[in-house]
Amino acid sequence: MLKYEVIKKYLCDELTRSESVRRLPTVRELMRKFNVSMATVNRALQELEHENVIIRKPGSGIVPARNSTPMPPVLKEKKAQTVILAVTDYPSELIWKLAYSIDQTMRLNDFNVILCKIYRETSGEDLKHVTELYPDCSGLMIQSSPGFFPDEMMEILKTFPFPVLFLDGLYYYENLEPNIYMLSPDPVSAVELIAGTLLKNGHTRIGYLRNEPLSSYSEQFIKLLGKKLRKAGVEFGNGNIFSETVRSGDDSAEAAQKILRNNLDKIRAMKLTALIFTSTEGAFAAIPVLREAGFNVPEDISLISENDPRNGLYSCPALTVTAFNSEEMTKRAIEILRGNFRDEHMWYAKRILIERQSVTNLNKGEKK
């Protein structure tokens, strides 16, 4: 691969990351990174600009090309598939980051992406109407779990003449309809990483706070977590689980604070040294509540959670979390839309661990 092609591939990979909406590398940064001349960098940028991947703006540098720029003939000649991406209207950084990553990755793979929002009151008929506006539509991607919708939604979706993909789906089904696919985070790897981290650091009094709606994923996570901890000789039962009714659309940070305040006395009486949160928004919101109650984080109680919005990195202390690779999930979706893996209706994205400062090592008395 020629050097300018290496630079093109690097920039295309960068464009699938949500951070690229704020800033892409400058010409000089690319020259230093790849040890090439300005002419080599410019050739890569010129080709990406011609392919409607980037735009170079005086004073703004290199920015992603968006919908306002017409699709050039080079993409039309490829007969790009039109796919509708329906995004839940909910104030969550994770949703926004995932939507951005999906949108960019699909466009870079020559898909024509139509973005639309869905709400609590969105019906199957509403989605059917949207797809009918685009006669060449070859797929519908829904960035939400089916639990967000009433049951009749699924009845209508199964009649669509193309694949319907739920991304980051948290509800499981034994027998999905032939055209419906569920791409979900993997609870097995999440439990292995979270429980393994706490056990490695000497934690034997552990609680779980569910600050998100109950789902197939959270039920499976709790079941696997209990099994993993008990196998290691750690007591973990219903008394270690703190939860209340959390509905779709509820603020997960507010839910975490409310549940935590209602259980502070119990947490203190049980002498818990670690709390697991369903989402990082909950762990982030828990820090001031714990401090007000006299707990130091992580010296008195460690926090660990799933998913990784930016507030996990910039909280104090920075939060140890697990995350899944959204690019990997999007690539799987692309393969399904292209006709591959059509017999595999459930797919799980493996988790990775991001270690920061919110878990204390009780064995050595130092932070990890």
KADAHU-V33292 format. One record per helix or strand of 2 or more residues. SS is the DSSP state (alpha for helix, beta for strand). FROM is the first residue (numbers start at 1). TO is the last residue. Records with the same first field share a line. If there is no record, write none. Layout:
BEGIN
SS: FROM-TO, FROM-TO
END
This chain:
BEGIN
alpha: 3-15, 18-21, 27-34, 38-50, 73-76, 93-108, 124-132, 146-148, 151-157, 187-200, 216-231, 238-240, 252-269, 280-292, 310-314, 326-337
beta: 54-57, 61-64, 81-88, 111-118, 137-143, 163-167, 180-185, 206-210, 241-243, 274-277, 302-306, 320-324, 346-349, 351-354, 360-361, 366-367
END
